């Protein structure tokens, strides 16, 4: 029996099983089996080098956005309008057969936009070019799920299900579960709060399904069985997603208002060029990009080429800023001067842990060098007086 047949058999068994307190352990084991089989399904065949007919493109710019959706929903048209890159668009399905990149110039930054072929139901099982599309989406910082406003709402659920089947978690944060494999000592199960979905027995059964007999598990939140399986698998990608409803010019105003009020949703029209500026602003917000401008000492700030940081990738502290310029710069920094919304006064003396905000201006002040006898590069502080404790002050002097 193949992997797909085994997955369908387990799903049928789960559908037949009633959900109650007595069957939760059995359902938990079945979920763990399906997760293992789906992981095996995505692995390359034995004996192969791992290469294939993928269409991965080199990363460029300060961020990457992937366009995912069913065929003929307007992905190629949107790419052409936002980037100027020509992507063939026609009235028939599967016009785009490979990955077409484009660059968006927005707020002094460069954002790479990828037009991916349309995926269909069953893409996680290898139908169409679903696996290649999903693998490119995993390497993106943001996913724009393009939907047809005139079609049924079920397309959104189908695409979300296909992406979650291969380990993509949309608009979710990683579960607050600490998990560590050990060589000996058995299974240590603890929780910081009362649990309602998982108990110690169910956790043991899931770990034994993965042939894990020595591990440490700590629940920091009331997580579910699926969250525990995601942590054990360790290959899940948590990524932000914006649901973009195109072709709003062919539906009524009431339908447009209903779609626009849904969470993480945005309505546009490529045909009439409606709300595209709001789409760019939403992409900027979701990616968490921060522009920081540099100011050489005694000169005007350089507003032409900012240092772009991200709140999602790494951080936006002064340490991240210095490390982005050069990894050996941190040892030379004494302090920095900051102008902008993150500063209380202009300029503000800040350390390495200061959090920068968008459009801040930073001037780096390096440590003073010394030429005294060539004793190192930085000023020595070895001759500074030692701090005298209170006990030594009160103690009588010895004669």
Buried (B, 14 or more C-beta within 10 A) or exposed (E): EEBEEBBEEBEEEBEEEEEEEEEBBEBBBBBBBBBBBBBEBBEEEEEEEEEEEBBEBEEEBBBBBBBBBBBBBBBBBBBBBBBEBEBEBEEEEEBBEEBBBBBBEBBBBEBBBBBBBBBBBBBBBEEBBBBBBBBBBBBBBBBBBBBBBEEEEEBBEBBBEBBBBBBBBBBBEEBBBEBEEEEEEEBEBEBEEEBEBBEEEBBBBBBEBBEBBBBBBBBEEBBBBBBBBBBBBEEBBBBBBBBBBBBBBEBEEEBBEBBBEEEBBBBBBBEEEBBBEEBBEBBBEBBBBBBBBBBEEEEEBEEEEBBBBBEBEEBBBBBBBBBBBEEEBEEBBEBBBBBBEBBEEEBBEBEBEBBBBBBBBBBBEEEEEEEEEEEEEBEEEEEEEEEEEEEEEEEEEEE
